[in-house]
Every structure is written in C-alpha cells, then in structure tokens.
C-alpha cells in the first residue's frame, strides 16, 4: 500500500524564520511474511512489547526506496534509518514499489493552458476539472512556483497551499458573459416570457413574429418575449 507523507520542516524555537512543507512517498507493508523478511535481512530486532504489525518505508530522498530512507515500525513507532548498502533481497523487493496515482498531469506551462479546451472536446471530466484549476491559478496567481494539496471526504474539505509568493496573489473579477435563462415550451394555457439582460442599452425595438406569434421588445438594455395577445 503506497501513500504520501507530509513533512513540516523548520525550527521549533521561538526564533524560527522559515517553515516549509514537502511530500514524500510511503510504502506500507502489512504482510506478516514480508515484515519478517525485511526485519531479518536488515538485522532489526522487533520490540519485545508487541509484534510488528506494519512497516512504513519513507522515501526521504525522493529517488526511490533504498539507502538513507526511514523505516517506521508499528505499533511501537520505532524508527530506523537505512544507512549504507541495502541487502540485495530487500533492494529487489523495494524496486517493485512505485506510487501509482489515479490521475496525474505533467505538462509545460504552455501545454497546461490548452488542457481545459481539449478536455471539453474530448468530454473528459478529470481533464476539465484540472483545466479549471489551472485556469484559476493563472487568473489569480502571477508567479512561477506554487504547490497545493486538496482533499475532500464526506465530512469536509481541506486545501493547503505553500511555496508561493503572497504578493503575486491578486484578485481579479470572474469572467462575465450574457446571462440567459431559457424556459421550457409552455403548455397551451401558460404564458411564455424570456429575459436577456445586457450591460448597456443600445436601442428600443419591438417586432412581431406572426409564425410563432411572439412579440419581442428590446428596451433599456432588456430583451423580452411574450405571446401575442389573443
């Protein structure tokens, strides 16, 4: 079972000047046979108080599992740093571990601007969602580096952002267009009325469509349609 760990860095002292956040892959091992193999090959003695039920291997160096990574034993929470060479058998096991994301996009900034348009052509919901997020970042954030994490479940939502320039975060009004509220075709005894509001009035015009028997009026920046009088 693979996952991600978020590590907060910085000083705990009152004079701390900088904190950061980074992600690191975790491989979680719960197989009793595999746990015994790893502990035996690494010559790690299990705690006397309880049997090891899980091992988390944290890829601290973010270059694949191996030397300089950390093992966390459960339930004791004892930690071990893998120093020097890792036994061949353990290294062979670790090479099979790879974080497989359900969805991932790697693109240049120029390519990322085309994601949303292409998503709508392909009718891809995941790409459309990604494109919307990318577009919002480009609209409100005007610098290169930014990292964020969004998680949601049935109880709520959490959004975290770090490694960004607060001064490059600028508000901009959302894109605006003409509001149009369509109506369903009316039953014979119901009146039909549609209104379209424009920014500025241009002219006043009224005309009658004898085929559909509708009167259309443009006045004071508002367009109205209604059935002809009986």
Backbone bond lengths (Angstrom), bond angles and torsions (degrees), N, CA, C in turn:
res aa  C-N    CA-C-N  psi(-1)  N-CA   C-N-CA  omega(-1)  CA-C   N-CA-C  phi
1 X - - - 1.461 - - 1.525 107.62 -
2 X 1.314 116.37 125.12 1.448 120.68 -176.05 1.515 109.81 -110.09
3 X 1.314 116.76 149.83 1.454 120.71 178.74 1.507 110.15 -155.72
4 X 1.317 116.04 -167.47 1.455 121.92 179.60 1.518 109.00 -126.89
5 X 1.309 116.86 145.02 1.451 121.74 175.06 1.523 108.29 -115.69
6 X 1.306 117.24 139.70 1.456 122.33 176.25 1.524 108.04 -105.61
7 X 1.337 115.56 123.67 1.451 121.47 -174.98 1.513 108.43 -113.39
8 X 1.317 116.87 126.83 1.448 121.12 176.32 1.519 107.86 -93.90
9 X 1.341 115.28 126.56 1.455 120.27 -179.25 1.505 110.45 -110.65
10 X 1.336 116.18 161.91 1.454 120.22 178.67 1.507 110.90 131.19
11 X 1.295 118.01 -174.05 1.447 123.12 -178.76 1.508 110.14 -99.99
12 X 1.319 115.70 145.00 1.459 120.50 176.61 1.524 111.14 -86.47
13 X 1.303 117.34 -15.06 1.459 120.50 -177.70 1.514 110.68 -67.66
14 X 1.344 115.81 162.51 1.454 120.84 -177.66 1.519 111.61 -64.17
15 X 1.336 117.69 -22.89 1.459 120.60 -177.93 1.526 112.98 -90.57
16 X 1.314 117.56 14.61 1.471 119.75 178.76 1.520 109.85 -59.11
17 X 1.313 116.44 135.62 1.456 121.29 -176.37 1.522 113.15 -113.55
18 X 1.327 116.67 -14.02 1.454 117.56 -175.55 1.514 110.30 -151.41
19 X 1.327 115.21 134.57 1.451 121.84 172.58 1.522 108.02 -127.22
20 X 1.311 116.10 147.26 1.457 119.54 179.41 1.513 108.70 -141.69
21 X 1.302 116.55 171.94 1.458 122.65 -179.16 1.519 108.23 -139.02
22 X 1.332 116.66 135.92 1.453 120.26 178.46 1.515 109.69 -141.89
23 X 1.315 116.05 158.10 1.457 121.05 179.44 1.512 109.76 -105.42
24 X 1.305 115.66 144.93 1.454 122.11 176.36 1.523 108.96 -139.68
25 X 1.348 117.87 137.44 1.467 120.32 179.64 1.522 111.77 -67.23
26 X 1.333 115.44 148.17 1.464 122.56 175.45 1.525 108.17 -128.00
27 X 1.310 116.26 133.97 1.460 121.82 170.04 1.526 107.52 -106.85
28 X 1.326 116.94 122.31 1.466 121.71 -179.68 1.519 109.42 -104.34
29 X 1.345 115.71 123.58 1.469 121.56 -179.45 1.516 108.76 -110.46
30 X 1.341 116.52 124.24 1.455 121.73 179.28 1.524 112.21 -121.14
31 X 1.324 117.17 -6.30 1.456 120.35 178.12 1.533 109.71 -69.16
32 X 1.331 117.13 126.18 1.463 121.24 -178.25 1.523 110.90 -61.70
33 X 1.314 117.37 -40.07 1.463 120.93 179.87 1.524 111.07 -65.21
34 X 1.331 116.78 -44.85 1.458 121.09 -179.16 1.528 111.38 -67.35
35 X 1.324 116.81 -37.53 1.466 120.55 176.96 1.525 110.44 -60.98
36 X 1.335 116.27 -46.45 1.471 119.70 179.99 1.524 110.89 -63.13
37 X 1.349 116.82 -37.86 1.462 120.22 179.91 1.524 110.94 -64.35
38 X 1.324 117.48 -46.90 1.469 121.41 -178.02 1.518 111.07 -65.39
39 X 1.328 117.00 -45.82 1.459 119.71 179.92 1.527 111.00 -63.14
40 X 1.333 116.12 -40.85 1.460 119.73 -179.65 1.516 112.57 -66.49
41 X 1.339 117.50 -44.53 1.460 121.56 -179.03 1.529 111.43 -66.50
42 X 1.332 116.91 -34.43 1.467 120.55 -178.89 1.525 112.58 -90.31
43 X 1.346 116.00 2.00 1.473 121.38 179.05 1.518 111.58 56.94
44 X 1.328 116.31 42.19 1.460 122.07 177.29 1.516 108.36 -101.12
45 X 1.330 116.44 123.14 1.455 121.16 178.10 1.517 109.69 -83.66
46 X 1.322 116.23 126.86 1.458 120.49 179.10 1.520 109.77 -66.34
47 X 1.337 118.44 146.63 1.470 121.44 178.08 1.520 110.89 -58.45
48 X 1.319 115.84 145.53 1.465 120.70 -179.43 1.524 111.82 -73.04
49 X 1.339 117.08 -23.15 1.466 119.91 -173.45 1.527 112.97 -72.99
50 X 1.313 118.14 -32.56 1.466 120.22 -176.97 1.516 109.53 -158.80
51 X 1.307 115.58 155.11 1.456 120.49 177.51 1.516 109.54 -74.80
52 X 1.327 116.57 145.65 1.460 121.11 178.00 1.532 108.62 -72.17
53 X 1.309 116.33 120.61 1.463 121.32 -177.96 1.523 112.26 -101.50
54 X 1.335 116.47 -16.11 1.459 119.84 -179.62 1.523 109.45 -159.83
55 X 1.325 115.85 147.58 1.463 121.67 173.24 1.525 107.94 -126.43
56 X 1.333 115.35 127.58 1.463 120.61 171.83 1.521 107.97 -102.98
57 X 1.328 116.76 125.78 1.460 121.63 176.24 1.522 107.10 -106.29
58 X 1.335 116.80 115.83 1.461 122.43 -176.27 1.529 109.13 -98.98
59 X 1.309 116.16 121.11 1.465 121.48 179.35 1.536 108.90 -81.62
60 X 1.329 116.60 78.85 1.460 121.14 -175.32 1.525 112.56 -62.38
61 X 1.306 117.50 -36.79 1.456 120.63 -176.32 1.527 112.80 -83.98
62 X 1.328 117.64 -6.03 1.471 123.32 177.49 1.520 112.10 54.95
63 X 1.327 116.50 34.88 1.471 120.11 178.65 1.528 111.00 -130.13
64 X 1.316 115.73 27.38 1.464 120.00 -176.72 1.515 110.64 98.96
65 X 1.315 117.15 154.53 1.468 121.41 -176.62 1.522 110.36 -73.74
66 X 1.334 115.01 135.39 1.459 119.83 -179.09 1.518 111.20 166.06
67 X 1.337 117.50 -147.54 1.464 121.24 -178.63 1.524 112.19 -56.76
68 X 1.332 115.86 147.27 1.467 124.91 179.01 1.517 113.40 72.45
69 X 1.328 117.62 10.73 1.457 119.82 172.78 1.534 109.09 -95.32
70 X 1.327 116.18 171.98 1.467 121.68 -172.69 1.522 110.94 -119.68
71 X 1.334 115.79 138.57 1.457 121.99 172.93 1.522 108.74 -106.37
72 X 1.333 116.72 135.49 1.460 122.42 174.98 1.517 107.68 -118.97
73 X 1.341 116.51 121.85 1.459 121.28 -178.93 1.519 110.12 -95.39
74 X 1.326 115.89 140.64 1.468 121.71 178.20 1.516 109.16 -119.22
75 X 1.340 117.13 144.34 1.475 128.47 8.56 1.535 114.24 -91.48
76 X 1.318 119.43 3.29 1.474 121.52 -174.07 1.525 112.78 -74.43
77 X 1.362 117.56 -22.35 1.460 123.72 -177.14 1.531 112.54 64.73
78 X 1.331 117.67 21.97 1.458 119.99 172.78 1.518 109.49 -69.10
79 X 1.323 117.21 143.41 1.464 121.89 -177.99 1.527 109.93 -119.15
80 X 1.335 115.20 147.52 1.463 122.30 179.46 1.525 108.74 -137.53
81 X 1.324 116.47 131.41 1.453 122.19 176.66 1.520 109.42 -93.60
82 X 1.334 116.45 127.25 1.460 120.87 178.89 1.524 109.48 -79.30
83 X 1.290 117.64 99.94 1.463 122.08 -179.55 1.530 110.09 -101.41
84 X 1.316 115.26 149.84 1.457 119.44 176.42 1.519 112.32 67.02
85 X 1.319 115.77 -152.91 1.457 120.96 -177.45 1.516 112.63 -74.96
86 X 1.322 115.95 144.11 1.460 122.30 176.54 1.524 107.36 -100.32
87 X 1.344 118.55 133.12 1.467 120.38 179.57 1.528 112.28 -50.17
88 X 1.315 115.52 143.94 1.465 121.25 -175.38 1.524 112.18 -55.36
89 X 1.327 116.10 -41.13 1.472 118.83 -178.00 1.530 111.13 -64.12
90 X 1.329 117.09 -40.79 1.465 120.59 179.08 1.522 110.17 -69.41
91 X 1.336 116.92 -39.86 1.456 120.06 179.72 1.527 110.95 -63.52
92 X 1.327 116.86 -37.55 1.467 120.81 177.58 1.524 110.74 -62.95
93 X 1.333 115.69 -40.17 1.473 120.10 178.22 1.525 109.96 -65.29
94 X 1.341 117.02 -44.20 1.469 121.31 -175.67 1.524 112.14 -66.54
95 X 1.318 117.36 -29.62 1.466 120.06 -179.51 1.519 112.10 -65.57
96 X 1.328 116.87 -17.93 1.462 120.57 -179.97 1.529 111.78 -84.56
97 X 1.345 116.86 -8.10 1.462 120.15 -177.30 1.523 109.51 -89.42
98 X 1.293 116.19 125.62 1.458 121.57 177.93 1.509 108.54 -148.98
99 X 1.328 114.92 132.66 1.458 120.04 179.18 1.522 109.59 -75.30
100 X 1.325 116.74 117.74 1.451 121.90 -179.58 1.523 108.91 -109.17
101 X 1.312 116.67 104.56 1.457 121.06 179.61 1.521 109.80 -74.19
102 X 1.344 116.22 147.03 1.459 120.16 174.96 1.527 110.62 -66.29
103 X 1.304 116.45 -31.32 1.462 121.21 179.33 1.521 108.23 -151.91
104 X 1.322 116.59 136.08 1.459 120.37 179.68 1.525 108.51 -152.21
105 X 1.328 115.81 138.60 1.461 121.81 177.20 1.523 108.64 -124.74
106 X 1.312 116.50 123.70 1.465 122.76 172.32 1.522 106.68 -118.86
107 X 1.324 116.99 117.67 1.461 120.74 -176.29 1.519 109.74 -154.06
108 X 1.331 115.92 156.13 1.455 120.59 172.12 1.527 108.51 -72.78
109 X 1.328 116.49 166.85 1.460 119.38 179.82 1.529 110.64 -61.77
110 X 1.329 117.06 -39.62 1.460 120.08 179.18 1.525 111.38 -64.97
111 X 1.321 116.53 -41.07 1.468 120.25 179.44 1.527 111.33 -68.00
112 X 1.333 116.03 -36.38 1.464 119.61 -176.45 1.523 111.90 -64.95
113 X 1.341 117.64 -27.19 1.458 120.56 179.45 1.523 112.51 -68.74
114 X 1.325 117.35 -17.16 1.459 121.20 -178.28 1.531 112.51 -97.14
115 X 1.329 116.59 -2.96 1.468 120.39 -173.33 1.525 111.61 -62.30
116 X 1.327 117.01 -45.96 1.470 119.39 -174.31 1.523 111.47 -67.03
117 X 1.346 117.46 -44.46 1.466 119.51 179.36 1.531 111.22 -60.70
118 X 1.331 115.77 -44.04 1.457 119.66 179.76 1.528 111.05 -66.07
119 X 1.343 116.32 -34.96 1.466 120.62 -179.86 1.520 111.10 -61.95
120 X 1.338 116.79 -40.55 1.463 119.84 -179.36 1.530 110.91 -72.49
121 X 1.320 117.27 -31.43 1.467 118.99 175.12 1.523 110.66 -67.66
122 X 1.342 115.73 -38.48 1.466 120.50 -179.88 1.529 112.73 -87.53
123 X 1.337 117.17 -7.25 1.464 123.52 -176.27 1.529 111.15 55.93
124 X 1.344 115.23 47.92 1.456 121.82 179.24 1.529 109.27 -101.65
125 X 1.325 116.96 115.19 1.464 120.73 -178.16 1.531 111.59 -67.14
126 X 1.353 117.23 -40.49 1.470 119.63 -177.94 1.524 110.57 -66.41
127 X 1.338 117.84 -42.75 1.461 120.02 178.10 1.525 111.38 -68.20
128 X 1.336 117.06 -35.64 1.457 120.06 178.61 1.527 110.65 -64.80
129 X 1.330 116.56 -42.22 1.466 120.38 176.68 1.526 110.46 -62.48
130 X 1.337 115.90 -44.39 1.461 120.21 178.33 1.521 111.04 -61.44
131 X 1.327 116.99 -44.44 1.455 120.91 -179.87 1.516 112.56 -62.77
132 X 1.335 116.76 -37.24 1.455 120.43 177.82 1.523 110.91 -64.21
133 X 1.337 116.38 -42.56 1.472 120.41 178.41 1.525 110.36 -64.45
134 X 1.340 116.68 -43.90 1.465 120.61 179.09 1.523 110.44 -61.54
135 X 1.340 116.34 -42.31 1.455 119.86 179.09 1.521 112.61 -63.69
136 X 1.343 116.65 -39.32 1.463 120.27 178.76 1.527 110.95 -65.93
137 X 1.333 116.95 -39.79 1.462 119.99 177.53 1.525 110.27 -62.15
138 X 1.336 116.75 -44.44 1.455 119.89 179.55 1.517 112.98 -65.29
139 X 1.328 117.41 -29.40 1.463 121.16 -177.67 1.525 111.83 -78.07
140 X 1.341 116.74 -36.25 1.459 119.47 -172.65 1.528 114.22 -108.74
141 X 1.332 117.97 -12.36 1.462 120.65 -177.32 1.515 109.51 -125.72
142 X 1.339 117.34 125.34 1.459 121.81 -172.74 1.523 111.03 -120.66
143 X 1.307 116.05 58.43 1.461 122.93 174.24 1.519 107.22 -150.72
144 X 1.331 116.20 176.07 1.463 119.55 -173.44 1.527 112.21 -84.80
145 X 1.318 118.14 -51.62 1.463 120.89 -168.80 1.527 111.79 -93.83
146 X 1.306 114.70 133.90 1.460 122.48 171.78 1.522 107.65 -163.77
147 X 1.324 116.48 142.03 1.464 121.76 176.10 1.513 107.88 -130.33
148 X 1.325 115.81 143.78 1.459 119.58 -179.97 1.520 110.56 -150.97
149 X 1.316 114.09 159.77 1.467 121.21 177.36 1.519 108.05 -141.07
150 X 1.314 115.69 131.99 1.455 122.17 179.66 1.518 109.04 -123.06
151 X 1.312 116.48 130.23 1.467 120.75 176.34 1.527 108.45 -136.62
152 X 1.332 115.53 143.80 1.450 120.61 -179.77 1.517 109.43 -145.15
153 X 1.312 115.98 140.96 1.456 121.13 173.09 1.523 108.04 -139.50
154 X 1.339 116.59 -166.12 1.458 119.43 -175.00 1.522 112.89 -70.68
155 X 1.333 117.71 -14.92 1.468 120.25 -177.51 1.517 114.05 -97.73
156 X 1.322 118.50 -21.23 1.457 119.11 -177.68 1.513 112.02 170.56
157 X 1.334 114.48 -166.51 1.454 121.70 -174.57 1.527 109.21 -139.19
158 X 1.334 116.10 145.06 1.457 121.50 176.03 1.529 109.46 -134.21
159 X 1.338 115.97 130.75 1.462 122.55 175.66 1.521 108.20 -124.39
160 X 1.328 116.10 125.73 1.459 121.80 178.28 1.522 109.04 -120.00
161 X 1.336 116.49 137.86 1.459 121.98 175.64 1.523 108.49 -130.81
162 X 1.333 115.83 140.20 1.459 120.19 177.74 1.530 108.99 -153.19
163 X 1.329 115.01 172.02 1.468 121.88 179.46 1.528 111.12 56.85
164 X 1.339 116.29 45.95 1.455 120.34 177.59 1.530 109.36 -135.04
165 X 1.330 115.83 162.47 1.451 122.60 -179.46 1.524 109.14 -93.71
166 X 1.336 119.21 110.98 1.472 120.51 -177.64 1.530 112.66 -59.06
167 X 1.343 117.41 -32.29 1.460 119.77 -178.58 1.525 111.80 -71.67
168 X 1.329 117.19 -19.32 1.468 120.71 177.84 1.518 112.05 -85.11
169 X 1.330 117.47 -3.15 1.455 122.45 177.87 1.522 107.76 -89.40
170 X 1.327 117.50 111.43 1.458 122.22 -175.66 1.520 110.21 -129.63
171 X 1.341 114.24 137.00 1.458 118.84 179.24 1.527 110.39 -74.08
172 X 1.324 116.15 144.10 1.454 122.55 173.89 1.527 107.62 -141.82
173 X 1.333 117.92 141.49 1.473 119.04 178.55 1.513 110.74 -64.30
174 X 1.314 117.57 148.87 1.473 120.19 -179.70 1.519 110.45 -67.88
175 X 1.337 116.76 156.00 1.469 119.65 176.68 1.522 110.44 -59.06
176 X 1.343 116.99 138.55 1.459 121.48 -177.86 1.520 110.20 -119.32
177 X 1.285 114.91 149.84 1.454 120.96 177.04 1.516 109.60 -145.07
178 X 1.297 116.68 -176.43 1.461 121.10 178.83 1.510 109.07 -75.35
179 X 1.312 116.83 127.22 1.462 121.00 178.56 1.511 109.54 -80.50
180 X 1.302 115.17 130.49 1.465 120.24 -178.81 1.515 108.12 -132.81
181 X 1.328 117.34 123.49 1.467 121.86 179.05 1.518 108.30 -115.63
182 X 1.336 117.67 97.85 1.468 118.96 -178.63 1.520 111.42 -75.82
183 X 1.297 115.51 154.42 1.462 122.15 177.16 1.519 109.46 -116.68
184 X 1.306 115.30 151.07 1.453 118.80 174.85 1.527 109.19 -72.25
185 X 1.314 115.75 156.59 1.463 119.01 177.42 1.517 109.09 -61.05
186 X 1.331 117.31 134.12 1.473 119.26 -173.45 1.521 112.06 -80.34
187 X 1.304 113.23 157.03 1.462 118.90 168.78 1.525 107.26 -70.79
188 X 1.325 117.94 161.45 1.481 120.39 -175.37 1.517 113.67 -54.34
189 X 1.329 118.82 -29.59 1.456 120.21 -175.02 1.535 112.91 -95.17
190 X 1.382 117.18 2.11 1.457 119.95 -178.48 1.515 110.64 -105.07
191 X 1.331 116.91 147.76 1.468 121.77 177.28 1.520 109.05 -87.33
192 X 1.321 115.28 146.34 1.458 121.71 178.36 1.519 109.24 -106.15
193 X 1.344 117.27 128.87 1.455 120.43 177.49 1.516 108.74 -143.80
194 X 1.338 116.81 126.69 1.456 122.86 176.99 1.517 108.57 -126.18
195 X 1.336 116.33 142.12 1.454 120.41 -179.50 1.534 109.06 -130.07
196 X 1.315 115.78 134.02 1.454 122.93 176.61 1.525 107.26 -124.69
197 X 1.331 118.10 120.29 1.454 121.20 -175.59 1.530 110.27 -101.74
198 X 1.332 116.26 131.83 1.451 122.41 179.63 1.529 109.64 -109.97
199 X 1.335 115.71 164.74 1.456 119.76 -177.06 1.533 112.05 -67.21
200 X 1.340 117.76 -47.13 1.456 121.62 -175.83 1.525 109.75 -131.62
201 X 1.343 117.75 140.41 1.470 119.47 175.35 1.520 110.45 -70.12
202 X 1.318 116.37 137.91 1.459 121.28 -179.97 1.540 111.43 -111.28
203 X 1.327 116.68 -42.60 1.451 119.41 -177.07 1.523 107.74 -162.99
204 X 1.319 115.01 171.18 1.465 122.27 176.73 1.518 107.39 -116.93
205 X 1.303 115.47 127.86 1.459 119.78 -175.97 1.524 108.85 -148.05
206 X 1.295 115.93 137.62 1.468 120.90 175.19 1.518 108.03 -135.03
207 X 1.329 116.00 134.76 1.448 119.41 175.77 1.518 109.42 -148.70
208 X 1.320 114.89 161.71 1.458 121.27 -175.70 1.512 109.51 -119.72
209 X 1.330 115.11 133.71 1.457 121.17 178.04 1.524 107.56 -102.19
210 X 1.296 118.29 102.42 1.481 119.20 -175.45 1.520 112.81 -67.52
211 X 1.348 117.64 -27.52 1.455 119.34 -178.36 1.520 111.90 -65.18
212 X 1.353 116.52 -50.31 1.465 120.70 179.23 1.506 111.77 -93.38
213 X 1.344 116.33 -7.52 1.456 123.04 -178.39 1.520 110.93 56.24
214 X 1.344 115.64 55.58 1.454 122.32 177.02 1.518 109.43 -123.98
215 X 1.317 116.91 142.95 1.452 122.74 174.89 1.525 107.83 -106.67
216 X 1.340 116.74 127.54 1.461 121.42 179.22 1.521 109.00 -114.64
217 X 1.321 116.34 130.77 1.464 122.19 -177.64 1.516 108.08 -128.59
218 X 1.341 117.22 128.08 1.457 122.27 171.58 1.517 107.38 -111.38
219 X 1.324 116.71 118.23 1.459 120.85 -176.03 1.517 109.53 -152.79
220 X 1.310 116.38 131.78 1.462 122.58 176.32 1.526 111.72 54.88
221 X 1.327 116.31 41.15 1.439 119.99 176.88 1.506 114.71 77.06
222 X 1.328 119.44 10.99 1.456 122.42 -177.47 1.521 109.93 -126.90
223 X 1.322 116.27 134.03 1.459 121.32 178.29 1.520 108.61 -108.10
224 X 1.336 116.98 127.20 1.455 121.74 -178.80 1.528 109.41 -125.06
225 X 1.303 114.90 146.47 1.466 119.61 171.66 1.511 108.53 -128.64
226 X 1.309 115.31 143.72 1.473 118.59 177.91 1.524 108.98 -152.65
227 X 1.305 117.55 156.67 1.469 119.61 -179.93 1.522 110.94 -64.90
228 X 1.323 116.01 154.93 1.455 119.96 176.25 1.532 110.42 -65.89
229 X 1.311 116.16 151.35 1.457 120.14 176.24 1.523 109.82 -67.29
230 X 1.314 119.24 140.92 1.462 120.67 -179.65 1.526 111.29 -66.27
